[in-house]
C-alpha cells in the first residue's frame, strides 16, 4: 500500500480514538480531517474546504431540517403525545399489552410528526413509564416498548435520517420518504405482533388497563375524545407527507407548513404560550446547530479522505468481499449494525457511507432500495448497547427503580425484530420500491 493509503487508514483510526477519548464528534472529525489531510497534501486542503462548507450551509433542501425539528418540538411541548397515548390505551380495552400497543401506535404518529428520536423517547418515558410500572408492567418490557416506539421516527418520514441520506445518496427527499413509508409501517406491525404474542404467552408482564379506569370514559365521550386527540395530528401528518410524496410541495415548503400547523394545533388545544414558543425555538436552535456543525466538519473529513485515495481503498476492499455484489451488501449491513453499537446515526451517515456508497453506485445497485435498507439499519444504532442513545435518553428520564440491566434486557427482542425486518426488506426490495414507482417518482 502507498503512503496515502496508510494515512487514510490512520485518519479513521485516529478519529475513532478521539471519540473514545470523549472528544465531541464534530470537533473530532474536523481535527482528524485537517491533520491527516494536511499531512497528505499540505495547504491545498484549506483552499478546498470553504467552497464545500459554503455548499452545505446554502443548500436549499437543508432548510427542511430546522423546520421539521421545530414542528416536532412544538408538538412534544404541547403534550399532543400525552393525549394520543391515553386515548389509544383506552381504546385497546381489556387486551393484555394494550398500553404497549398504544405506545407503538403513538410512536408511529409521533415519528411521522417529529422525526426527533430524543424528544420522542424522553416524552414517552416521562408520560408512560410511571403509569406502566404502576399498572404492573415488567420494567424491561416497558423500557423496550418505549425505546422501540420512540425510534420509529428514524424510518417513518419525515425523518431527519432520510433528509440527510437523500443528500448523501443523491436521490430526492420525496422518493426516500415514499420508499421508507411501507418498511416503517411494517416494522411497527412486527412490534405490535410481538406485543400481542407476549401478552398471550406472559399476560402477567403486560396487564390491561383496569376496568374501573376504562369505565370513566366510554361511548360517545370516548369517541369524541378520540377524534379530538387523533384527528389534528393525523391531518398534520397527512398534509405534510401527502404534499411531499404527491409532488405538490417540496420538502422544505411542506416543512414550513408543518411548523405553522404545529403551532396551530397547540393553539387549538389551548396550550400555546409565549414561553412554549420561546422554548421550542431554543430547542430547535440547539438540535439544528449540532446537526449542521457535524455536517460542516464532515466535509473536511471527506475532502481529506478522498484526497488520500481512501475511496479507491474502500472499493478494493469491497471488491474482495466473497459473494460479489450480494456479499458486499451483506458486509455493508453488518458493518453499519456493528458501528451502531458505538456511533450515532449522523456520524455513521457522514463518515462511513460516503466511503462505501461509490462502490454500490458503480455496481448498479438500486440506490433508493439501498437507502431504505440503510435507514432501517441505522435505527438499530439507537437501541444497541452499550452506546444506544435511546437507552441513555430513557435512563435519564426513567424512575430510579428502572435499572440499566432491565433496559438492556427489554430492548433485545426489539433489536431482533429490527434485524428480521431488515432481512425481509433485503429479500423483497419491492417493499421499498413499490410506492415510489406507483406515484411516478
C-alpha positions in Angstrom: 0.0 0.0 0.0 1.1 3.6 -0.7 1.8 6.2 1.9 -1.5 7.9 1.2 -3.4 4.6 1.9 -1.7 4.4 5.3 -2.7 8.0 6.0 -6.3 7.3 5.1 -6.5 4.3 7.4 -4.7 6.2 10.2 -7.2 9.0 9.8 -10.1 6.7 10.5 -8.3 5.1 13.4 -7.4 8.5 14.9 -11.0 9.7 14.6 -12.3 6.6 16.5 -9.6 7.1 19.2 -10.7 10.8 19.6 -14.3 9.6 20.0 -13.4 7.0 22.6 -11.4 9.7 24.4 -14.5 11.7 24.8 -14.0 14.4 22.2 -17.2 15.8 20.7 -18.0 14.3 17.3 -17.9 17.5 15.2 -14.5 18.6 16.7 -13.1 15.1 16.4 -13.9 14.6 12.8 -12.6 18.1 11.8 -9.4 17.5 13.7 -8.7 14.2 12.1 -9.6 15.6 8.6 -7.4 18.7 8.9 -4.4 16.9 10.5 -4.2 14.0 8.1 -5.3 16.0 5.1 -2.5 18.5 5.7 0.0 15.6 6.1 -1.1 14.2 2.8 -1.3 17.2 0.5 -0.4 20.3 2.5 -2.3 23.7 2.4 -4.4 22.7 -0.6 -7.0 21.2 1.7 -7.6 24.6 3.3 -8.3 26.1 -0.1 -10.9 23.5 -0.9 -12.8 23.4 2.4 -14.5 26.9 2.2 -16.3 26.1 -1.0 -17.5 22.7 0.3 -18.7 24.3 3.6 -20.5 27.1 1.7 -22.3 24.4 -0.4 -23.6 22.8 2.8 -24.8 25.9 4.6 -26.5 27.3 1.4 -28.2 24.0 0.4 -31.9 24.8 0.0 -33.1 21.3 0.9 -31.4 21.6 4.3 -33.8 24.3 5.3 -36.2 21.5 6.0 -34.1 20.3 8.9 -34.8 23.1 11.4 -38.4 23.4 10.2 -39.1 19.7 10.8 -37.3 19.9 14.1 -39.4 22.9 15.2 -42.6 21.0 14.2 -41.6 18.1 16.3 -40.5 20.1 19.3 -43.7 22.1 19.3 -45.9 19.0 19.2 -43.9 17.5 22.0 -44.2 20.6 24.2 -47.9 20.9 23.5 -48.5 17.4 25.1 -50.2 16.1 22.0 -48.5 12.7 22.6 -49.9 12.5 26.1 -53.5 12.8 24.7 -52.9 10.3 22.0 -51.4 7.7 24.3 -54.2 8.0 26.8 -56.9 7.6 24.2 -55.3 4.7 22.3 -54.7 2.9 25.6 -58.4 3.2 26.5 -59.5 2.1 23.0 -57.4 -1.1 23.4 -59.8 -2.2 26.2 -59.1 -5.3 28.2 -56.4 -6.5 25.9 -53.2 -7.7 27.5 -50.4 -5.3 26.5 -52.9 -2.6 25.4 -50.8 0.2 26.8 -47.7 -1.2 25.0 -49.7 -1.3 21.7 -50.7 2.3 22.4 -47.0 3.1 22.8 -46.2 1.6 19.4 -49.1 3.4 17.6 -48.2 6.8 19.3 -44.6 6.2 18.3 -45.7 5.8 14.7 -47.7 9.0 14.9 -45.0 11.0 16.7 -42.4 9.6 14.4 -44.4 10.9 11.4 -44.9 14.2 13.2 -41.5 14.9 14.6 -38.6 12.7 13.4 -36.8 13.6 16.6 -35.9 10.4 18.5 -34.5 12.1 21.6 -37.6 14.2 22.2 -40.0 11.2 21.5 -38.2 8.8 23.8 -37.9 11.3 26.7 -41.6 12.4 26.2 -42.8 8.8 26.2 -40.7 7.9 29.2 -41.9 10.8 31.3 -45.5 10.3 30.3 -45.8 6.5 30.4 -43.1 4.8 32.4 -44.6 5.7 35.9 -48.1 4.7 34.6 -46.9 1.4 33.2 -45.0 0.5 36.3 -48.0 1.4 38.5 -50.2 -0.9 36.4 -47.9 -3.8 36.9 -45.8 -3.8 33.6 -42.5 -5.5 33.7 -39.8 -2.8 33.7 -37.9 -4.5 30.9 -41.0 -4.8 28.7 -41.9 -1.2 29.4 -38.4 0.0 28.6 -38.2 -2.0 25.4 -41.6 -0.8 24.1 -40.7 2.9 24.9 -37.3 2.7 23.2 -38.6 0.8 20.1 -41.6 3.1 19.6 -39.6 6.2 20.2 -37.1 5.3 17.5 -39.6 4.7 14.7 -39.1 8.3 13.7 -35.8 7.2 12.2 -37.5 5.2 9.4 -41.0 6.7 9.2 -41.0 10.0 7.2 -40.5 12.9 7.7 -37.2 11.7 9.2 -34.0 13.7 9.5 -32.2 10.5 8.6 -33.9 10.3 5.3 -33.4 14.0 4.6 -29.6 13.6 5.1 -29.5 10.3 3.3 -31.1 12.0 0.3 -28.2 14.4 0.1 -25.6 11.7 0.6 -27.0 9.3 -1.9 -28.2 11.9 -4.5 -31.9 11.0 -4.6 -34.8 13.3 -3.9 -36.2 13.5 -0.4 -39.7 12.7 -1.6 -38.5 9.5 -3.2 -36.8 8.3 0.0 -39.9 9.3 2.0 -42.1 7.1 -0.2 -39.6 4.3 -0.2 -39.4 4.2 3.6 -43.1 4.5 4.4 -44.1 0.9 3.9 -41.0 -0.6 5.6 -41.6 1.7 8.6 -45.2 0.7 8.9 -44.2 -3.0 8.5 -41.7 -2.7 11.3 -44.3 -1.1 13.6 -46.6 -4.0 12.7 -43.9 -6.5 13.7 -43.6 -4.7 17.0 -47.3 -4.9 17.6 -47.3 -8.7 16.7 -44.6 -9.2 19.3 -46.5 -7.4 22.0 -49.7 -9.4 21.2 -47.8 -12.7 21.3 -46.0 -11.7 24.6 -49.3 -10.6 26.1 -50.8 -14.0 25.2 -47.8 -16.0 26.5 -46.9 -14.0 29.5 -50.0 -11.9 30.5 -48.6 -11.1 33.9 -45.9 -8.9 32.2 -48.4 -6.7 30.3 -51.7 -6.4 32.3 -54.6 -4.5 30.7 -55.9 -1.1 31.9 -58.2 -1.7 34.9 -61.9 -1.9 34.1 -62.8 0.9 36.5 -60.4 3.3 34.8 -61.8 2.4 31.4 -65.3 2.9 32.7 -64.6 6.6 33.4 -64.7 7.4 29.6 -66.9 5.3 27.3 -69.3 5.5 24.4 -69.8 8.9 22.8 -67.5 10.6 25.2 -64.7 8.3 24.3 -65.4 8.7 20.6 -65.3 12.5 20.9 -62.1 12.4 22.9 -60.5 10.1 20.3 -61.4 12.4 17.5 -60.1 15.4 19.4 -56.8 13.7 20.3 -56.1 11.9 17.0 -57.6 14.0 14.2 -55.3 17.1 14.3 -52.0 15.1 14.3 -53.3 12.8 11.6 -54.3 15.8 9.4 -50.9 17.3 10.0 -49.1 14.1 9.1 -51.3 13.6 6.0 -50.9 17.1 4.9 -47.1 17.2 5.2 -46.3 13.7 3.9 -49.1 13.8 1.2 -47.8 17.1 -0.2 -44.2 15.8 -0.4 -44.9 12.3 -1.7 -47.6 13.5 -4.1 -45.3 16.1 -5.6 -47.4 19.1 -4.6 -44.8 20.7 -2.4 -41.0 20.4 -1.9 -39.9 19.1 1.5 -38.8 22.5 2.6 -42.1 24.0 1.7 -44.0 21.2 3.4 -41.8 21.5 6.5 -42.7 25.2 6.7 -46.4 24.4 6.5 -45.9 21.7 9.2 -44.2 24.1 11.5 -47.1 26.5 11.2 -49.7 23.8 11.7 -47.9 22.5 14.8 -48.3 26.0 16.3 -52.0 26.0 15.2 -52.5 22.6 16.9 -51.0 23.9 20.2 -53.3 26.9 20.0 -56.3 24.6 19.2 -55.7 22.7 22.4 -55.4 25.9 24.3 -51.8 25.3 25.3 -49.9 27.9 23.2 -47.9 30.3 25.3 -45.1 32.7 24.7 -42.9 30.6 26.9 -43.7 27.5 24.8 -42.8 29.3 21.6 -39.5 30.5 23.1 -38.6 27.0 24.5 -39.4 25.4 21.1 -37.2 27.9 19.3 -34.4 27.4 21.7 -34.5 23.6 21.4 -34.7 23.8 17.6 -31.7 26.0 17.5 -29.7 23.7 19.7 -30.6 20.5 17.8 -30.1 22.1 14.3 -26.8 23.6 15.3 -25.5 20.2 16.4 -26.6 18.7 13.1 -25.1 21.4 10.9 -21.8 21.5 12.8 -21.3 17.8 12.2 -22.3 18.3 8.5 -19.7 21.0 8.1 -17.0 19.1 9.9 -17.7 16.0 7.8 -16.9 18.0 4.6 -13.3 18.4 5.8 -13.0 14.7 6.6 -14.5 13.8 3.3 -12.1 16.0 1.3 -9.1 14.7 3.1 -10.1 11.0 2.7 -10.8 11.3 -1.0 -7.6 13.3 -1.5 -5.7 10.4 0.2 -7.3 7.9 -2.3 -9.4 6.4 0.5 -12.3 5.8 -1.8 -10.2 3.5 -4.0 -9.0 1.7 -0.9 -12.6 1.0 0.2 -13.7 -0.1 -3.3 -10.8 -2.5 -3.5 -11.7 -3.9 -0.1 -15.4 -4.4 -1.1 -14.4 -6.0 -4.4 -12.6 -8.7 -2.4 -15.7 -9.5 -0.4 -16.9 -13.1 -1.2 -20.3 -13.3 -2.8 -19.9 -10.4 -5.2 -22.5 -7.7 -5.0 -24.7 -9.5 -2.6 -21.8 -10.3 -0.3 -20.8 -6.6 -0.3 -24.3 -5.6 0.6 -24.3 -8.1 3.5 -20.9 -6.7 4.6 -22.3 -3.2 4.5 -25.3 -4.0 6.6 -23.2 -5.9 9.1 -20.7 -3.0 9.3 -23.5 -0.4 9.9 -25.0 -2.7 12.5 -21.7 -3.0 14.4 -21.0 0.7 14.1 -24.4 1.4 15.6 -23.0 -0.1 18.9 -20.6 2.8 19.2 -21.6 5.7 16.9 -24.7 7.8 16.4 -26.6 7.7 13.1 -25.4 11.1 11.9 -21.8 10.1 12.5 -22.3 6.8 10.5 -24.1 8.7 7.7 -21.4 11.2 7.1 -18.3 9.1 7.9 -18.9 5.5 6.7 -21.5 6.0 4.0 -19.6 8.4 1.7 -16.7 6.0 1.8 -18.7 2.9 0.9 -21.5 4.1 -1.4 -19.5 4.8 -4.6 -18.8 1.0 -5.0 -22.5 0.2 -4.9 -23.4 3.0 -7.3 -20.9 1.7 -9.8 -22.2 -1.8 -9.3 -25.7 -0.7 -10.4 -27.4 -1.3 -7.0 -30.7 0.5 -6.8 -29.9 3.4 -4.5 -33.4 4.0 -3.3 -33.7 0.4 -2.1 -30.2 0.7 -0.5 -31.3 4.0 1.2 -34.3 2.2 2.8 -32.1 -0.6 4.0 -29.6 1.8 5.5 -32.3 3.8 7.2 -33.8 0.7 8.7 -30.3 -0.5 9.8 -29.3 2.9 11.3 -32.4 2.7 13.5 -30.7 -0.1 15.4 -27.9 2.4 16.4 -30.4 3.9 18.9 -31.2 0.6 20.6 -27.9 -1.4 20.6 -26.0 -1.4 23.9 -23.7 0.0 25.1 -24.0 3.3 23.4 -27.6 3.3 22.1 -28.8 6.8 22.5 -32.4 5.9 23.1 -31.2 3.8 26.1 -29.4 6.9 27.5 -32.5 9.1 26.9 -34.7 6.6 28.7 -32.4 6.0 31.6 -32.1 9.7 32.2 -35.9 10.2 32.3 -37.0 6.9 33.9 -37.7 6.4 37.6 -34.8 5.2 39.8 -36.2 1.7 40.1 -35.7 1.0 36.4 -32.2 -0.5 36.2 -29.8 -0.4 33.3 -30.0 -4.2 33.1 -33.7 -4.1 32.8 -33.5 -1.6 29.9 -30.9 -3.7 28.1 -32.9 -6.8 28.6 -36.1 -5.1 27.3 -34.6 -3.8 24.1 -33.0 -7.1 22.9 -36.3 -8.6 21.4 -36.9 -5.4 19.6 -33.4 -5.4 18.2 -34.0 -8.9 16.9 -37.3 -7.7 15.3 -35.4 -5.0 13.5 -33.0 -7.5 12.1 -35.9 -9.6 10.9 -37.4 -6.6 9.3 -34.0 -5.8 7.6 -33.8 -9.4 6.3 -37.4 -9.1 4.9 -36.6 -5.8 3.2 -33.3 -7.2 1.8 -35.2 -10.2 0.4 -38.1 -8.2 -1.0 -36.9 -4.9 -2.5 -40.4 -4.2 -3.8 -41.4 -3.3 -0.2 -39.4 -0.1 -0.7 -39.7 0.3 -4.4 -43.4 -0.2 -5.0 -44.7 3.1 -3.7 -42.1 5.4 -5.4 -42.9 3.5 -8.7 -46.7 3.7 -8.1 -46.6 7.5 -7.7 -44.1 8.0 -10.6 -41.0 9.1 -8.7 
